[in-house]
Amino acid sequence: MGMSAEDERAASPRDEEWPEAEKAEKLARGAALKWASGVFYRPEKLEGLGHYRRRETQRNNSIQSRLKSTVQSYLEGVSAGLEQLRSAAQEVQGVCQDLGAARWALLDSADHFQGLQQMRKLMEEHVQLASVVQVLPQIFSVHEVFSHILQLLHGQHLLEAHVELMMVEQLRDDILSQLHLRGLSGAQATVLSYFSGLQDLNESLAKQLWDIVGSSLRLVREDPVLFVTAVRIIEREEKIDDTLLLEATFLPPGRPKGWRQKFYQVLQDTITGARFHAPRMDAEGPGLAKHLAALQKDIVSELRVVKDLMVQCVPAHYNILSTCTATYHQALTSHLQEILREDLDKQGLFLLLEWALRVYHSPEMMGHPDLLPEVDVAALDPLMSSELVDQTERRYVMKVKASVFEWMQRTLEVEFKEWFREQEPETDHQGFFQSALPAIVMQMLNENIQVASLITNSLQQKIYNMALEELEAFLGRLREALAQCGKEHQQDRAVPKYYVSHLLAVLNNNLALSNSVSSLHPDTACREVPGSLQAALDRMQKKATQLLLEELLLDLQPLCLQLPSRKWLSGSQLVGSMCEVIDKYAKDFSRVRKPVCTLLLAESELLVVNQYLRALLQRKMVCKSREERGQLCHRLLQDATQLRELFCGLGLDRSQQSLEAVFALRELIYLKDPALLSLEVLGFITKYPDVSDEHISTLLDIRGDVSKEVRHVVLEMMAQHPQVLPEGYRPIFSTILVPVQELPFCLRKGKCA
């Protein structure tokens, strides 16, 4: 059924006014159509159409009745609200009328209020005048109170004096505060002038307080009442300062006094001045030791007084024991630095290091049982910084180094004089030559290292390093002195008389030093001798050995000059005489400990072989026949065998001997077929790589039967087989210089000889 034009016009405003209603109606219609199409999609379903219509009608009626009741209740509420709004508007209108009437009444009373304002001013002035009248007696009696306070101070009635002083100060401060509030700053000067005596009284009281605080350590033992009184006064003033600072409206002159801070300062100045600003003491030796001992005793005693007595006389928040401990600690730190500015000797530096690093924290001082546990030793910083400790240790090492050098130099001078005495050096219980030098040197070095170990490991290590450096330098000076002694002996072999014995004693001393050096090391697990020191010991041993071999050489040279000769070749006792000289020296060598004794025998054997070969090669004897070669080889075999038996009998193993070179040289000369010389020489130079062409050429000359062609082949073979000295090889031929062969002078058309 369609809508008329009037219905559309009537619906149009509603639709425009309620667009959501139109949308809801469309949705409802759509949902109804969807439901109806679902229910009545079959013809047989139309039979239940009446039933569905009745049910929906009942449901619509129920909904409409609920809507009507709801709308009715809403309308009733709106009606009640409108009624309340009308009554409220009436009441507001009545209040406005009452306020207007009150306003007009106040305007009418304004003139009366001005009169009341004048009354208020008069009343304030009356109150102020009444207050002034009340304090006038106090103001007039101020100077009398000043006199009484002064009498109390002279009589040391400090608490009473301070009470009256606080009252006068309060009076003055109240007056100044009132003037400040009213902006009458000009009148403040008059008040301050009137109360000027307060300043003097405050200073007098403060002086007595600081005198008491300065004597606090004595007073807490003798008469603690005075000290407690001073502390109470200080605490009163501290509370007044705190109160005025909190209000922060007006701060009277002289405030805050800060007397608690002054208390700490005076106490610290007293401690510092009493112990650490004394006249300069003897900064060396016993003087410094006494000074440090006195400091130790006095500080422990005074800290015990603070802990047992003074702590009970002051409030807990003063932390008086910690304050005094810190003061002593800081003062000691500065005091030690002042002492270190002096030129201390080694004893003074040692005492200072020991006292600062060992004694200070020990149970004898800051770790004293009477101070524990309140004084925490672990919380105390070191008296000396690590940089200052290192600097002081280096100064101490330099002082010890100078002392060690002086002592070693004196020992060296004594040792040098001992060499020229008309008696043999002393021997030990085994008969080995020795002197007191190693024992003196090692004892001196070891004592200094052990003393340093009482301080710190770093100082011990520094002294150990210094000891090794000084020992190395001492060995150098000892070697120079030994060389000087050798020069004087060369000029006169009778001086020193027991030259060889003292050289043997030097070798024993050097061996003793070498064996003892490792014991100096602070770490028992590390016994290695530094390379530079070992080299110095080796140089010392080499020098003494060289001088001994030179002495042996001087005795052997007259015999070696007779080699080779026809007399020697025919069977003289020349080598027997050499064996007697060697045996004589070997007996002396037995006074030296092994392995140096074995080294001397080995070096002596090498010297004998070298001189024997030198004589044979430099003063060459040319064999004129096979019989002479056989005779020469027989003599070489006898000499080498005799010398070998001698050295083996002296205890030198054949593997340590060099006489094998004589046997090898003998085989080279004894070879019957010259054509095999190149092969024999190759084996010889392989075994003795320091043999030169000149040496081989000289040996070929000694044979007397070598042609130019064979010589050329041999020398050519040597050129084709250059030799390299193996590691550890003991040179035999390289020190032997043979004379240069002269080229023969040939006449024309003649044969060269």
Salt bridges, closest charged atoms under 4 A:
ASP15 OD1 - ARG14 NH2 3.65
GLU22 OE2 - LYS26 NZ 3.38
GLU25 OE2 - ARG29 NH2 3.44
GLU56 OE2 - ARG55 NH2 3.94
GLU56 OE2 - ARG59 NH1 3.62
GLU83 OE1 - ARG86 NH2 2.29
GLU164 OE2 - HIS148 ND1 2.80
GLU169 OE1 - ARG255 NH2 3.08
GLU169 OE2 - LYS257 NZ 3.03
ASP173 OD1 - ARG172 NH2 2.98
ASP211 OD2 - LYS207 NZ 3.37
GLU222 OE1 - ARG218 NH1 3.08
GLU235 OE2 - ARG260 NE 3.19
GLU235 OE1 - HIS317 NE2 3.67
GLU237 OE2 - HIS162 NE2 2.51
GLU237 OE1 - ARG255 NH1 2.72
GLU237 OE1 - LYS257 NZ 3.36
ASP241 OD1 - ARG255 NH1 2.90
ASP298 OD2 - ARG275 NH1 3.85
GLU302 OE2 - ARG275 NH2 2.32
ASP308 OD1 - LYS307 NZ 3.70
GLU342 OE1 - ARG280 NH2 2.55
ASP343 OD1 - LYS399 NZ 3.19
ASP370 OD2 - ARG304 NH2 3.14
ASP370 OD2 - HIS368 ND1 3.74
GLU374 OE1 - LYS307 NZ 3.87
ASP390 OD2 - ARG394 NE 2.96
ASP390 OD1 - LYS462 NZ 3.16
GLU393 OE1 - LYS462 NZ 2.92
GLU406 OE2 - ARG410 NH2 3.04
GLU418 OE1 - ARG421 NH1 2.99
ASP428 OD2 - ARG593 NH2 2.43
GLU551 OE1 - HIS489 NE2 2.91
GLU551 OE2 - ARG493 NH2 2.51
ASP555 OD1 - ARG493 NH2 3.28
ASP583 OD2 - LYS587 NZ 3.88
GLU603 OE2 - ARG730 NH2 3.96
GLU628 OE2 - ARG566 NH1 3.45
ASP639 OD1 - ARG635 NH1 3.46
GLU660 OE1 - ARG644 NH2 2.95
GLU660 OE2 - LYS687 NZ 3.74
GLU667 OE2 - ARG666 NH1 2.90
ASP701 OD2 - LYS620 NZ 3.09
ASP701 OD1 - ARG711 NH2 2.47
ASP705 OD2 - ARG629 NH2 3.33
ASP705 OD2 - ARG703 NH2 2.93
